[in-house]
Amino acid sequence: MGRQLGVPAYGWVVAVATSLQESSLTNVPTGHLDSVGLFQQRAAWGAAADRMDPATAARMFYEGGKGSQRGLLKVKGFEAMTVTDAAQAVQASALPDAYARWEPLARQIVADPTVLSASCYSDADYAGDGTPGSNAVASALQVLGTPYSWGGGGIGGPGRGFGPGGDTVGFDCSSLVQYAYHQATGMSLPRVTDAQAAALPKVPAGSRLRAGDLLFFRSPGDPPGAFHHVGIYDGQGGMVHAPRTGKTVEVVHDVLSDPYFRSQLALVARPDAPSAGVAQAGARHVGP
């Protein structure tokens, strides 16, 4: 909700610290007097159903309550205030100093890459364009949150890997790509990253990217022709990918603005191009 409303990341820290103090980040249906929810908002803030809905409660924390209570975005200069002062300006708590203890944990939570890249959409509301590529994106979004598993997964879905992924059922980066395209189009892509990059039609440098394009990454230390990572461009500036051990399938928003990914992007391939040489039924080509 913070991202949707354009709230700076520091505002997310304030919101998380506030909820840690008020409810331990738990959407509780009870509280002091008539307080409920993540932020323990009183009845004057809105209907109980609104205060118990995490998205609506977060929106009210940022924008203000239904009874003209001040939200964080109405607190002038909150970005320069301490977490305690910013939270207290919204909450008007009887314990105004209680929020400070949660600031380190709130910063840690917000700084986690999984939080920073958390998707603002899902397979249910992804706005695809009906092409095979966008359908592959939608298939990948259906498995958001699936664990990363080195060597795990394939066209049939998540699977147990080997080595670092031996005890985990999930996907690695290339198996997610293989699964998404097979589910959406019936295409049979190669299993590993290097083979995918070698087999698929390349997108010329400077071309406009399309939903379903595969982004291949390499670092200076990678052998010639080798790529250490691949993700699926979503057509909206982001990339769906399975990042690494300990993480889950996620969306990186504005991926080409990220210094790490921008510096290591080495190749773009388009599986649904007419020259792809893989079976696809009912696909229609959309030019750049």
C-alpha positions in Angstrom: 0.0 0.0 0.0 2.9 2.3 0.7 4.3 1.8 -2.7 0.9 2.2 -4.3 0.4 5.5 -2.6 3.9 6.7 -3.4 5.0 6.8 0.2 8.8 7.0 0.6 10.4 3.9 2.1 11.0 5.7 5.3 7.2 5.9 5.7 7.0 2.1 5.4 9.5 1.9 8.3 7.3 4.2 10.4 4.2 2.1 9.5 5.9 -1.2 10.3 7.4 0.1 13.6 3.9 1.4 14.6 2.3 -2.0 13.9 5.0 -3.8 15.7 4.3 -1.8 18.8 0.5 -1.8 18.5 -0.2 -5.4 17.5 3.1 -7.3 16.9 2.3 -7.1 13.2 -0.8 -9.3 13.9 -4.2 -8.4 12.6 -5.9 -8.8 16.0 -9.7 -8.4 16.3 -9.6 -6.9 19.8 -7.6 -4.3 21.7 -7.9 -1.5 24.2 -11.5 -0.3 24.3 -12.7 -0.4 20.7 -9.3 -0.6 19.0 -8.7 -3.4 16.5 -6.3 -4.4 13.7 -2.7 -4.0 12.8 -2.6 -0.3 14.0 -5.1 -0.7 16.8 -7.2 2.1 15.2 -10.2 3.3 17.2 -13.8 3.1 16.0 -13.7 6.8 14.9 -11.2 5.8 12.2 -13.7 3.8 10.3 -15.9 0.7 10.3 -14.5 -2.4 12.0 -14.3 -4.2 8.7 -12.1 -1.5 7.3 -9.8 -1.4 10.3 -9.5 -5.2 10.1 -8.6 -5.2 6.4 -4.8 -4.8 6.3 -4.8 -2.9 3.0 -7.5 -0.4 4.1 -6.0 0.0 7.6 -2.6 0.7 6.0 -4.2 3.2 3.6 -5.8 5.0 6.6 -2.5 5.0 8.5 -1.0 6.8 5.5 -3.9 9.0 4.4 -6.0 9.4 7.5 -9.1 8.0 9.1 -12.7 8.3 8.0 -13.3 10.7 10.9 -10.6 13.2 9.6 -7.8 11.7 11.7 -4.4 12.7 10.4 -2.5 10.2 8.4 1.3 10.1 8.0 1.2 11.8 4.6 -0.6 14.7 6.3 2.3 15.1 8.8 4.5 17.8 7.3 8.1 16.9 7.1 7.7 13.4 8.6 10.7 12.2 6.5 12.9 14.3 8.8 11.3 13.2 12.0 12.3 10.3 14.2 10.2 7.2 13.9 8.8 7.8 17.3 7.7 11.3 16.6 6.3 10.4 13.1 4.3 7.5 14.5 3.0 9.5 17.5 1.8 12.2 15.1 -0.6 9.7 13.6 -1.4 7.5 16.6 -1.6 10.0 19.5 -0.6 7.2 21.8 -0.7 7.3 25.6 2.9 5.8 25.3 4.5 8.2 22.9 8.0 6.8 23.3 7.1 3.2 22.8 7.8 3.1 19.0 11.5 3.8 19.2 12.4 0.3 20.3 11.0 -1.1 17.1 12.9 1.1 14.6 15.9 -1.3 14.1 13.6 -4.3 13.4 11.3 -2.2 11.2 14.3 -1.0 9.1 15.5 -4.6 8.8 12.1 -5.8 7.6 11.7 -3.0 5.0 15.3 -3.4 3.8 14.8 -7.1 3.0 15.0 -7.5 -0.8 11.8 -9.7 -0.7 9.9 -6.7 0.9 11.5 -4.1 -1.4 10.6 -6.1 -4.5 7.2 -7.4 -3.3 4.7 -7.6 -6.0 1.8 -5.0 -6.1 -0.1 -7.4 -8.4 -0.7 -11.1 -8.7 -1.8 -13.6 -11.3 -5.4 -12.5 -10.6 -5.0 -8.9 -11.7 -1.9 -9.0 -14.0 -2.8 -6.9 -17.0 -1.4 -9.1 -19.8 -1.9 -8.5 -23.5 -2.9 -12.0 -24.6 0.4 -12.9 -26.2 2.3 -16.1 -25.3 4.9 -14.0 -23.5 2.3 -12.3 -21.2 0.6 -15.6 -20.6 4.0 -17.0 -19.4 4.3 -14.0 -17.1 0.9 -14.8 -15.6 1.9 -18.5 -15.1 5.1 -17.4 -13.3 3.0 -15.0 -11.1 0.9 -17.9 -10.0 3.9 -19.4 -8.2 5.1 -16.2 -6.4 6.4 -17.2 -3.0 7.6 -20.7 -4.1 11.0 -21.4 -2.5 14.2 -21.3 -4.6 15.7 -24.8 -5.0 19.0 -25.3 -6.8 18.3 -27.8 -9.6 14.7 -28.1 -8.5 11.5 -27.9 -10.6 10.7 -28.3 -14.2 7.8 -28.3 -16.7 5.6 -30.1 -14.1 6.1 -27.6 -11.4 8.2 -27.3 -8.2 10.5 -30.2 -7.4 13.3 -31.2 -5.1 16.7 -30.0 -6.1 20.2 -31.2 -5.4 23.3 -29.8 -3.6 22.1 -26.6 -1.8 18.5 -27.3 -3.0 18.5 -31.0 -2.0 16.0 -30.5 0.9 13.9 -27.9 -0.8 10.9 -28.3 -3.2 10.9 -25.3 -5.5 12.3 -23.7 -8.7 15.6 -22.3 -9.7 15.8 -19.5 -12.2 15.8 -21.5 -15.4 13.3 -24.1 -14.3 10.8 -21.3 -13.4 11.2 -20.0 -17.0 10.8 -23.5 -18.4 7.7 -24.1 -16.3 6.0 -20.7 -17.0 6.4 -21.1 -20.8 5.3 -24.8 -20.8 2.2 -24.0 -18.7 1.2 -21.0 -20.8 2.0 -22.1 -24.3 3.1 -25.8 -24.3 6.6 -24.7 -25.4 9.4 -27.0 -24.4 12.4 -24.8 -23.6 15.8 -26.2 -22.6 16.2 -26.8 -18.9 19.3 -24.8 -18.0 20.1 -21.1 -18.4 23.0 -21.4 -20.9 21.1 -23.7 -23.1 18.1 -21.4 -23.1 20.2 -18.4 -24.1 21.9 -20.4 -26.9 18.6 -21.8 -28.3 16.3 -18.8 -28.3 16.0 -15.9 -30.8 17.9 -12.8 -29.5 16.3 -9.4 -29.2 18.5 -6.7 -30.9 20.0 -4.2 -28.5 17.9 -1.1 -28.2 14.6 -2.8 -29.0 11.6 -2.3 -26.9 11.1 -5.1 -24.4 7.9 -7.2 -24.4 6.1 -9.2 -21.8 7.7 -12.7 -21.7 11.2 -11.6 -22.9 13.9 -13.5 -21.0 16.6 -11.4 -19.4 20.0 -13.2 -19.1 22.6 -11.9 -16.7 26.4 -12.5 -16.6 29.2 -11.1 -14.5 32.8 -10.5 -15.7 33.9 -13.7 -14.1 31.5 -15.9 -16.0 33.0 -18.1 -18.8 32.2 -17.1 -22.4 28.7 -17.9 -23.3 27.7 -18.6 -19.7 24.9 -16.8 -17.8 24.4 -17.1 -14.1 20.8 -15.9 -14.0 17.6 -15.5 -16.0 14.3 -13.8 -15.3 11.0 -13.1 -17.2 10.3 -9.5 -18.1 6.7 -8.7 -17.2 6.0 -5.9 -19.7 5.6 -3.4 -17.0 9.2 -2.7 -16.1 9.6 -5.6 -13.7 11.0 -9.1 -13.8 9.6 -12.3 -12.3 12.4 -14.6 -11.2 13.6 -17.2 -8.7 16.6 -15.4 -7.1 18.7 -17.6 -5.0 18.9 -20.1 -2.1 16.9 -18.9 0.9 14.6 -16.7 -1.2 11.3 -17.3 -3.0 9.9 -16.5 -6.5 9.4 -12.7 -6.6 9.0 -9.6 -8.7 11.8 -7.1 -9.1 10.1 -3.8 -9.9 11.9 -1.3 -12.3 14.5 -4.0 -12.9 16.5 -2.0 -15.4 16.9 0.8 -12.9 18.5 -1.5 -10.4 22.3 -1.0 -10.7 23.1 -4.6 -10.1 20.7 -6.0 -12.8 21.4 -3.1 -15.2 25.1 -3.7 -15.1 24.9 -7.5 -15.6 22.1 -7.7 -18.2 23.9 -9.3 -21.2 21.3 -10.8 -23.5 17.5 -10.7 -24.1 15.8 -13.6 -25.8 12.2 -13.9 -27.0 10.8 -17.4 -26.9 7.6 -16.5 -28.7 9.4 -15.0 -31.7 8.4 -16.6 -35.0 11.9 -18.1 -35.4 11.9 -19.7 -31.9 11.6 -23.2 -33.4 9.4 -24.4 -30.6 5.8 -25.5 -30.8 3.2 -22.9 -29.9 -0.5 -23.0 -30.6 -2.6 -19.9 -31.3 0.2 -17.4 -30.7 0.0 -14.0 -32.4 3.0 -11.9 -33.0 3.1 -8.4 -31.8 5.8 -6.2 -33.3 8.0 -3.9 -31.4 
